[in-house]
């Protein structure tokens, strides 16, 4: 992906929010910090831990990363916690 395309995508995104679609097709806006549960043991986190995402970023390969405690982690290590 070239820098111009990436810059165009980032123009319309925010590091402080993410939209998700729930299992019952409801669109939800999550604003940082939001809670996630750890799916696998990674770094200092254990499976089942609850942590808060401080920022949402995107890599040049268009992979979403969560900034947690000033470190970046791929989104697929976590699942969203939606409080009803």
VOKOL-699318 format. One record per atom (N, C-alpha, C): residue number from 1; residue in three letters; atom name; x, y, z. Coordinates in steps of 0.05 Angstrom, whole numbers. Layout:
NUM_ALA_CA_X_Y_Z
...
// end
This chain:
1_UNK_N_17_-23_0
1_UNK_CA_0_0_0
1_UNK_C_18_25_0
2_UNK_N_12_43_-18
2_UNK_CA_28_67_-18
2_UNK_C_19_87_3
3_UNK_N_36_107_8
3_UNK_CA_31_126_29
3_UNK_C_7_143_24
4_UNK_N_1_149_-1
4_UNK_CA_-23_166_-7
4_UNK_C_-49_152_0
5_UNK_N_-51_126_-6
5_UNK_CA_-75_111_0
5_UNK_C_-78_109_30
6_UNK_N_-56_103_44
6_UNK_CA_-57_101_73
6_UNK_C_-65_128_86
7_UNK_N_-54_149_76
7_UNK_CA_-61_176_86
7_UNK_C_-90_182_82
8_UNK_N_-101_173_59
8_UNK_CA_-130_177_54
8_UNK_C_-147_162_73
9_UNK_N_-140_138_80
9_UNK_CA_-155_122_99
9_UNK_C_-153_135_127
10_UNK_N_-130_143_135
10_UNK_CA_-126_155_161
10_UNK_C_-140_182_164
11_UNK_N_-145_195_142
11_UNK_CA_-159_221_143
11_UNK_C_-187_218_155
12_UNK_N_-199_195_151
12_UNK_CA_-226_191_160
12_UNK_C_-228_172_185
13_UNK_N_-206_167_198
13_UNK_CA_-206_150_221
13_UNK_C_-196_166_245
14_UNK_N_-202_155_269
14_UNK_CA_-193_167_294
14_UNK_C_-180_146_311
15_UNK_N_-158_153_324
15_UNK_CA_-145_134_342
15_UNK_C_-161_130_368
16_UNK_N_-182_146_372
16_UNK_CA_-197_145_397
16_UNK_C_-223_131_396
17_UNK_N_-230_119_373
17_UNK_CA_-255_105_371
17_UNK_C_-254_83_350
18_UNK_N_-272_64_353
18_UNK_CA_-274_42_334
18_UNK_C_-304_34_332
19_UNK_N_-312_28_308
19_UNK_CA_-339_17_304
19_UNK_C_-338_-13_302
20_UNK_N_-356_-27_316
20_UNK_CA_-357_-56_314
20_UNK_C_-386_-64_308
21_UNK_N_-389_-88_296
21_UNK_CA_-415_-99_291
21_UNK_C_-418_-123_309
22_UNK_N_-439_-124_325
22_UNK_CA_-444_-146_344
22_UNK_C_-454_-170_329
23_UNK_N_-457_-192_344
23_UNK_CA_-467_-217_333
23_UNK_C_-495_-215_322
24_UNK_N_-511_-196_333
24_UNK_CA_-538_-193_324
24_UNK_C_-540_-168_305
25_UNK_N_-518_-162_291
25_UNK_CA_-517_-141_270
25_UNK_C_-524_-113_280
26_UNK_N_-515_-106_304
26_UNK_CA_-519_-79_314
26_UNK_C_-492_-65_313
27_UNK_N_-492_-41_301
27_UNK_CA_-467_-25_299
27_UNK_C_-463_-9_325
28_UNK_N_-440_-12_337
28_UNK_CA_-434_1_362
28_UNK_C_-408_17_359
29_UNK_N_-408_41_370
29_UNK_CA_-384_58_371
29_UNK_C_-372_55_399
30_UNK_N_-347_46_399
30_UNK_CA_-332_45_425
30_UNK_C_-312_67_425
31_UNK_N_-311_82_447
31_UNK_CA_-293_104_450
31_UNK_C_-272_97_471
32_UNK_N_-247_102_464
32_UNK_CA_-224_95_482
32_UNK_C_-226_112_508
33_UNK_N_-219_100_530
33_UNK_CA_-211_72_533
33_UNK_C_-235_53_535
34_UNK_N_-234_30_521
34_UNK_CA_-255_10_523
34_UNK_C_-242_-17_532
35_UNK_N_-259_-34_543
35_UNK_CA_-250_-59_555
35_UNK_C_-250_-81_535
36_UNK_N_-229_-97_536
36_UNK_CA_-227_-122_520
36_UNK_C_-217_-144_538
37_UNK_N_-222_-169_529
37_UNK_CA_-213_-192_543
37_UNK_C_-191_-205_527
38_UNK_N_-170_-215_540
38_UNK_CA_-147_-227_527
38_UNK_C_-154_-256_519
39_UNK_N_-149_-263_494
39_UNK_CA_-157_-290_484
39_UNK_C_-134_-310_487
40_UNK_N_-109_-301_487
40_UNK_CA_-86_-319_489
40_UNK_C_-65_-306_508
41_UNK_N_-48_-322_519
41_UNK_CA_-26_-310_535
41_UNK_C_-8_-295_516
42_UNK_N_-4_-269_522
42_UNK_CA_13_-253_505
42_UNK_C_27_-231_523
43_UNK_N_53_-229_520
43_UNK_CA_68_-210_535
43_UNK_C_62_-213_565
44_UNK_N_53_-192_578
44_UNK_CA_48_-193_607
44_UNK_C_19_-200_613
45_UNK_N_3_-205_593
45_UNK_CA_-25_-212_596
45_UNK_C_-30_-242_595
46_UNK_N_-49_-251_611
46_UNK_CA_-57_-279_610
46_UNK_C_-85_-282_598
47_UNK_N_-90_-305_587
47_UNK_CA_-116_-310_575
47_UNK_C_-137_-305_597
48_UNK_N_-158_-290_589
48_UNK_CA_-180_-284_608
48_UNK_C_-177_-258_622
49_UNK_N_-154_-245_621
49_UNK_CA_-150_-219_634
49_UNK_C_-167_-198_619
50_UNK_N_-176_-178_634
50_UNK_CA_-190_-155_623
50_UNK_C_-171_-132_623
51_UNK_N_-168_-118_600
51_UNK_CA_-151_-95_597
51_UNK_C_-166_-73_582
52_UNK_N_-155_-49_583
52_UNK_CA_-167_-26_570
52_UNK_C_-150_-17_547
53_UNK_N_-163_-12_524
53_UNK_CA_-149_-3_500
53_UNK_C_-148_28_502
54_UNK_N_-124_39_500
54_UNK_CA_-120_68_501
54_UNK_C_-123_81_474
55_UNK_N_-114_68_453
55_UNK_CA_-116_79_426
55_UNK_C_-119_56_406
56_UNK_N_-130_63_383
56_UNK_CA_-133_44_361
56_UNK_C_-117_55_337
57_UNK_N_-98_39_327
57_UNK_CA_-81_47_305
57_UNK_C_-84_27_282
58_UNK_N_-71_34_260
58_UNK_CA_-71_17_236
58_UNK_C_-43_15_225
59_UNK_N_-35_-9_217
59_UNK_CA_-8_-13_206
59_UNK_C_-9_-6_176
60_UNK_N_14_-3_163
60_UNK_CA_15_1_134
60_UNK_C_2_-22_118
61_UNK_N_1_-46_131
61_UNK_CA_-12_-69_118
61_UNK_C_-42_-70_124
62_UNK_N_-52_-49_136
62_UNK_CA_-81_-46_143
62_UNK_C_-90_-65_165
63_UNK_N_-72_-73_183
63_UNK_CA_-80_-89_206
63_UNK_C_-85_-71_230
64_UNK_N_-107_-76_244
64_UNK_CA_-114_-60_267
64_UNK_C_-97_-68_291
65_UNK_N_-86_-48_305
65_UNK_CA_-71_-54_330
65_UNK_C_-83_-37_352
66_UNK_N_-83_-49_376
66_UNK_CA_-92_-35_400
66_UNK_C_-68_-26_415
67_UNK_N_-68_-2_424
67_UNK_CA_-47_9_442
67_UNK_C_-57_5_470
68_UNK_N_-42_-11_485
68_UNK_CA_-49_-18_513
68_UNK_C_-24_-14_530
69_UNK_N_-25_4_549
69_UNK_CA_-2_10_566
69_UNK_C_22_18_549
70_UNK_N_17_34_528
70_UNK_CA_38_45_511
70_UNK_C_52_24_493
71_UNK_N_40_0_490
71_UNK_CA_51_-20_473
71_UNK_C_29_-28_453
72_UNK_N_38_-36_429
72_UNK_CA_19_-43_407
72_UNK_C_16_-73_406
73_UNK_N_-10_-82_403
73_UNK_CA_-17_-110_400
73_UNK_C_-37_-113_378
74_UNK_N_-35_-134_362
74_UNK_CA_-55_-139_341
74_UNK_C_-82_-144_354
75_UNK_N_-103_-135_340
75_UNK_CA_-130_-137_351
75_UNK_C_-139_-165_355
76_UNK_N_-129_-185_340
76_UNK_CA_-140_-212_342
76_UNK_C_-131_-227_367
77_UNK_N_-115_-215_384
77_UNK_CA_-109_-227_410
77_UNK_C_-130_-220_431
78_UNK_N_-150_-204_423
78_UNK_CA_-170_-194_443
78_UNK_C_-198_-198_432
79_UNK_N_-217_-197_450
79_UNK_CA_-245_-196_442
79_UNK_C_-258_-173_458
80_UNK_N_-278_-161_445
80_UNK_CA_-291_-138_457
80_UNK_C_-309_-146_480
81_UNK_N_-311_-129_500
81_UNK_CA_-329_-133_523
81_UNK_C_-350_-111_520
82_UNK_N_-374_-119_515
82_UNK_CA_-396_-100_512
82_UNK_C_-414_-102_537
83_UNK_N_-414_-80_553
83_UNK_CA_-432_-80_576
83_UNK_C_-460_-71_568
84_UNK_N_-479_-88_575
84_UNK_CA_-507_-82_567
84_UNK_C_-520_-64_587
// end
